[in-house]
Amino acid sequence: MTFLTKILVFILSVGLILTASFYWNVHFNANFGVITPGKVYKSGAISPEKIENYIHMYKIKTVIDLRGGVASDTLNPEVITDILAERFALSAIDTVKYVHIPSAQVPTEAQIATFLNVLDGDDVFPVLLHGHHGTEMAMMYSSIYRIEHEGVGPDEARKRTSNIVWGSRFDHGTEKGEFLKHYIKSDSSRQLNQVLK
């Protein structure tokens, strides 16, 4: 085998492994990811048949569903029946609280206030944040969580939305990227209050 053939085989093998990993994560793992171990997780929509497994495995106490369910489009293909099916499945689990915050891709002040009120409640963590894909609204709200509760700077929170931010919907000059870069922490005493709890 020539050197060039070995390089080509290596590149194809790496490409195949990355493609298989991406396919598995999107189609079988609902883009599930850890934001803060033991505290905050994110995902795409998880089928009602599988969500209980995630709840028990990660000891989730609160599920925050960010899907709209009113108008179905490319970024939010869910309809209200999908949201109701999840709510029904979670209602059978005594240890979990379901919160529905229908959100725009770039949240309004009212949506952020509702989200922060939920997080400031008693006994809410670990939390699962999810939209449809687990890459847009879940990451937006994860960034807001990091800014508000972990003291991460807005631009650093923006950079953590993806392994490769360049060219993403959170890049410089995009609506979401600029929103996060200019996000102003709502309560400077929030982090201190969380430590004291």
ABEGO torsion letter per residue (X at the ends): XBAAAAAAAAAAAAAAAAAAAAAAAAAAAGGBBBABBGABBBBBBBBAAAAAAAAAAAGBABBBBABAGABBBAABABBAAAAAAAAAAAAABAABBBBBBBBBABBBAAAAAAAAAAAABBGAOBBBBBBAAGABAAAAAAAAAAAAAAGBBAAAAAAAABABABGBAABBGBAAAAAAAABBBABAAAAAAAAAX
